[in-house]
Amino acid sequence: MSEHAVADPHTGHDGHQGHNPFHAHHFDTPKQQFDAGKFGMWLFLVQEVLFFSGLFVFYAIVRVNHPEIFRWGHQALDPFYGFVNTIVLIFSSLTMAWAVRCAQKGQRTGLIVNLVITLVCAGVFLCVKYVEYSAKFEHGFLWAGRFNPHTEDHAGDHSATEGTTSHDSGHADASHAASAEGHGGHAHGPVGPPPKNAGVFFSIYFGMTGLHAIHVIAGIAAITWILVRSVRGDFGPDYFGPVDYVGLYWHLVDLVWIYLFPMLYLIE
C-alpha cells in the first residue's frame, strides 16, 4: 500500500480536505473501493443465479415427468395478474437504472423521485401477489399436503346440465366459454378433476413465487436505505456505489420474474 494510504476518515484518504467522507481508509482510491464493492455484488448475484437455477432445474424435471399437473394447474393462475406484475417490474428496472444515472450526475431530486417510483412499483407487485395468493387460499389451491380444491361449484354446474337437451347443453358450453374468455380463460379455475399429485404444481408455484417475493421485500428494504441516504445528500458523482449495487440486485429480481411468468402462467 502506498504511503499516502494512511487515512483520516473525516478528511479523505490522504489527509487533504475535500475528499469523500465515505471513502474507507483501507482502500487506496475511491475507484478501488467502488470496484471492490461491485465485484462483491457480482459474486453475490452469481450465487443468487445458482440458487434460482436449481429451482428451475427442479421445475423442468417435474414438468417432464408429470406434464398433466401443469396442464391442469396453470389454469388456476390468471395470466392478467402475471402480465401486470411483469410490466410493473420492467418499469421499475427503468426507474432504478435512472436513479443510478442521477446519482452519478449528482441530480439529487431525480435520484429521490426515481427511487420513490421504484418503491411504489415494488409495492404494487406485492399487492397483486396478495390478491393472487388470497384467491388460491380461498379456493383451496395450496401446496402438496394442504391441497384441497373447492369443487362444489363445478359439481353444481355439471349436475344442473345433466338431462338437458343437446341444444341446451351446447348453449351452456358456449356460455361457459364466453365467460371464461371474459376472465382470461380462468373464470372457474381448472376444468375437470385434479390429476394425482396436482398439489405439487402449487408447491412449485408458492415456492418459486414466494421466494421471489421475499427477494422483492429485501429489495424494498435496500432501496429504502438508499432513499434515506439520498435525502440526506450522501450520493453524488464522487460516491454512488451503494446505489449502483442495489440497482444490480433489483435488476436480478426483475429478471427472475421474467422467467417465472411464462414458466408458470403461460406454458401449458
C-alpha positions in Angstrom: 0.0 0.0 0.0 1.3 3.5 -0.8 2.4 5.6 2.0 -0.3 8.2 1.4 -2.9 5.5 2.1 -2.9 6.2 5.8 -6.2 7.9 6.1 -8.2 10.3 8.1 -11.8 9.0 7.6 -13.2 12.5 8.1 -10.9 14.4 5.6 -10.1 11.8 2.9 -7.5 9.0 2.5 -4.5 11.3 2.0 -5.3 13.8 4.8 -6.4 16.6 2.4 -9.7 18.4 2.9 -12.4 18.0 0.3 -12.2 14.2 -0.2 -15.3 12.0 0.1 -16.0 11.2 3.8 -17.4 7.8 2.7 -14.0 6.8 1.3 -13.0 3.8 3.5 -9.4 4.1 4.8 -8.4 0.6 3.7 -8.8 1.4 0.0 -6.1 3.4 -1.8 -8.6 5.3 -4.0 -12.4 5.7 -4.3 -12.3 3.8 -7.6 -10.7 0.9 -5.9 -13.4 1.0 -3.3 -16.1 1.1 -5.9 -14.6 -1.7 -8.0 -14.3 -3.9 -4.9 -17.9 -3.3 -3.9 -19.1 -4.0 -7.4 -17.1 -7.2 -7.6 -18.6 -8.3 -4.3 -22.1 -7.6 -5.5 -21.5 -9.6 -8.7 -20.3 -12.6 -6.6 -23.5 -12.3 -4.6 -25.6 -12.2 -7.7 -23.8 -15.3 -9.1 -24.8 -17.3 -6.1 -28.4 -16.0 -6.4 -28.4 -17.1 -10.0 -27.2 -20.6 -8.9 -29.9 -20.7 -6.3 -32.7 -20.0 -8.7 -31.1 -22.2 -11.3 -31.6 -25.2 -9.0 -35.2 -24.3 -8.7 -35.6 -24.0 -12.4 -33.9 -27.5 -12.9 -36.3 -29.0 -10.4 -39.2 -27.4 -12.2 -38.0 -28.8 -15.5 -37.6 -32.3 -14.1 -41.1 -32.4 -12.6 -42.7 -30.9 -15.7 -41.1 -33.5 -18.0 -42.2 -36.4 -15.7 -45.7 -35.0 -14.8 -46.9 -32.7 -17.6 -50.5 -33.3 -16.7 -50.3 -31.5 -13.3 -49.0 -28.4 -15.1 -51.7 -28.5 -17.8 -54.3 -28.7 -15.1 -52.8 -26.4 -12.5 -51.8 -23.5 -14.7 -55.5 -22.9 -15.4 -55.8 -21.7 -11.8 -53.4 -18.8 -12.5 -54.6 -15.7 -14.1 -52.1 -14.5 -16.7 -53.5 -11.0 -16.5 -52.1 -10.6 -13.0 -48.8 -12.1 -14.1 -48.6 -9.7 -17.1 -49.4 -6.7 -14.9 -46.6 -7.6 -12.5 -44.2 -8.1 -15.4 -44.9 -4.6 -16.7 -44.6 -3.2 -13.2 -41.2 -4.8 -12.6 -39.8 -3.9 -16.1 -40.8 -0.3 -15.5 -39.2 -0.4 -12.0 -35.9 -1.5 -13.6 -36.1 1.6 -15.8 -36.6 3.9 -12.8 -33.9 2.1 -10.8 -31.4 2.5 -13.7 -32.4 6.1 -14.0 -31.8 6.6 -10.3 -28.3 5.2 -10.7 -27.6 7.7 -13.5 -29.0 10.6 -11.4 -26.6 9.6 -8.6 -23.7 9.5 -11.0 -24.6 13.0 -12.3 -25.3 14.5 -8.8 -29.0 15.0 -9.6 -30.4 14.6 -6.1 -34.0 15.3 -6.9 -34.1 12.9 -9.8 -32.4 10.3 -7.7 -35.1 10.6 -4.9 -38.0 10.7 -7.4 -36.9 7.6 -9.2 -36.2 5.7 -6.0 -39.7 6.5 -4.8 -41.2 5.3 -8.0 -39.3 2.1 -7.8 -40.6 1.5 -4.3 -44.2 2.2 -5.4 -43.8 -0.3 -8.2 -42.4 -2.9 -5.8 -45.4 -2.2 -3.5 -47.8 -2.7 -6.5 -46.2 -6.0 -7.3 -46.6 -7.3 -3.7 -50.3 -6.1 -3.6 -51.0 -8.1 -6.8 -49.4 -11.1 -5.4 -51.5 -10.7 -2.2 -54.6 -10.8 -4.4 -53.4 -13.9 -6.2 -52.5 -15.7 -3.0 -55.8 -14.8 -1.4 -57.7 -16.4 -4.3 -55.6 -19.6 -4.1 -56.3 -19.9 -0.4 -60.0 -19.2 -0.8 -60.3 -22.0 -3.4 -58.0 -24.5 -1.7 -55.3 -24.4 -4.4 -52.5 -25.0 -1.9 -49.2 -26.9 -1.8 -48.9 -30.7 -1.6 -50.3 -31.9 1.8 -52.7 -28.9 2.0 -54.1 -29.2 -1.5 -57.9 -29.2 -1.1 -59.7 -27.6 -4.1 -63.2 -26.5 -3.6 -65.1 -28.2 -6.4 -68.7 -27.8 -5.2 -69.4 -25.1 -7.8 -68.1 -27.3 -10.5 -70.3 -30.2 -9.3 -73.3 -28.0 -9.2 -72.7 -26.8 -12.7 -72.4 -30.3 -14.1 -75.5 -31.6 -12.2 -77.5 -28.7 -13.5 -76.7 -29.5 -17.1 -77.5 -33.3 -16.8 -80.6 -34.3 -18.6 -80.8 -31.2 -20.8 -81.2 -31.4 -24.5 -78.2 -31.3 -26.7 -79.2 -27.7 -27.7 -79.3 -26.6 -24.1 -76.1 -28.4 -23.4 -74.4 -26.7 -26.3 -75.8 -23.3 -25.1 -74.4 -23.9 -21.6 -71.0 -24.8 -23.1 -71.0 -21.7 -25.2 -71.9 -19.6 -22.2 -69.1 -21.1 -20.1 -66.6 -20.5 -22.9 -67.7 -16.9 -23.3 -67.5 -16.4 -19.5 -64.0 -17.9 -19.5 -62.9 -15.6 -22.3 -64.1 -12.6 -20.3 -61.8 -13.6 -17.4 -58.7 -14.6 -19.4 -59.8 -18.2 -19.7 -59.8 -18.9 -16.0 -63.3 -17.9 -14.9 -63.8 -21.0 -12.7 -60.2 -22.3 -12.3 -59.1 -25.6 -13.7 -61.6 -27.7 -15.7 -62.1 -31.3 -14.7 -60.9 -33.3 -11.7 -57.4 -32.7 -10.5 -54.8 -35.2 -11.5 -52.8 -37.2 -9.0 -50.2 -35.0 -7.2 -51.8 -31.8 -8.5 -50.7 -30.1 -5.3 -47.1 -30.5 -6.5 -47.8 -27.8 -9.1 -48.9 -25.4 -6.4 -45.9 -26.3 -4.2 -43.7 -25.2 -7.1 -45.9 -22.1 -7.6 -45.8 -21.0 -4.0 -42.2 -22.0 -3.5 -40.8 -20.1 -6.5 -43.1 -17.0 -6.4 -42.8 -16.9 -2.6 -39.0 -16.9 -2.7 -39.1 -14.2 -5.3 -41.5 -12.1 -3.2 -39.0 -12.4 -0.3 -36.3 -11.0 -2.6 -38.7 -8.2 -3.6 -39.1 -7.4 0.1 -35.4 -7.4 0.6 -35.1 -5.1 -2.4 -37.6 -2.7 -0.8 -35.5 -2.6 2.4 -32.3 -1.9 0.4 -33.9 0.8 -1.7 -35.5 2.4 1.3 -32.0 2.6 2.9 -30.6 4.2 -0.3 -33.6 6.6 -0.3 -32.9 7.7 3.2 -29.3 8.4 2.4 -30.2 10.1 -0.8 -32.5 12.6 1.1 -29.5 13.1 3.4 -27.4 14.0 0.4 -24.8 11.2 0.7 -24.5 10.5 -3.1 -23.0 12.3 -5.9 -20.5 12.0 -8.8 -17.7 11.1 -6.3 -19.7 8.5 -4.4 -22.6 6.5 -5.8 -21.5 2.9 -5.3 -24.4 1.7 -3.0 -27.0 3.0 -5.5 -25.3 1.0 -8.3 -25.0 -2.1 -6.2 -28.7 -2.1 -5.1 -29.6 -1.4 -8.7 -27.8 -4.5 -9.9 -29.7 -6.6 -7.2 -33.0 -5.1 -8.3 -32.4 -5.9 -12.0 -31.8 -9.6 -11.0 -35.1 -9.6 -9.1 -36.8 -8.4 -12.2 -35.0 -10.8 -14.4 -36.0 -13.8 -12.3 -39.7 -12.8 -12.6 -39.4 -12.5 -16.4 -38.6 -16.2 -16.3 -41.2 -17.2 -13.8 -44.1 -15.5 -15.6 -44.1 -17.7 -18.8 -43.0 -20.8 -16.9 -45.9 -20.7 -14.5 -48.6 -18.7 -16.2 -48.3 -19.2 -20.0 -46.7 -22.6 -20.8 -49.4 -25.3 -20.8 
